[in-house]
Amino acid sequence: QVQLVESGGGLVQAGGSLRLSCAASGRTFSSKAMGWFRQAPGKEREFVAAISWSGGNTVYTDSVKGRFTISRDDAKNTVYLQIDTLKPEDTAVYYCAASTSSYALQRGVVNSWGQGTQVTVSS
């Protein structure tokens, strides 16, 4: 399976920005899409965004569309999540994930998980 390593989390004031990174290694040829989930304490893990490697199509959950941007760097096997205008409700552990398609990720079908990176937004 593919190995996923997230980075870029931290403590940010509301209104600020962060860019999360997820580097993939191992059997990356079998992972057609990568994306991001997040989980706040006491809440279920929720889908955030996904991108396919072949066509670059993107999928976002409605709650983040317009503020979050997912992108990819094919040469580095890395996906990014640019988070702008951060809100306290964005506070969560953000997990990178890999699967067969962006839409599979949207449905919660995940082949590999990263370890998570903490994003904390202060007001």
Secondary structure, DSSP 4 states (H G I P E B T S, - for coil): -EEEEEE--EEEETT--EEEEEEEEESGGG--EEEEEEE-TTS--EEEEEEETTT--EEE-TTTBTTEEEEEEGGGTEEEEEE-S--GGG-EEEEEEEES-HHHHHTT--SEE---EEEEEE-
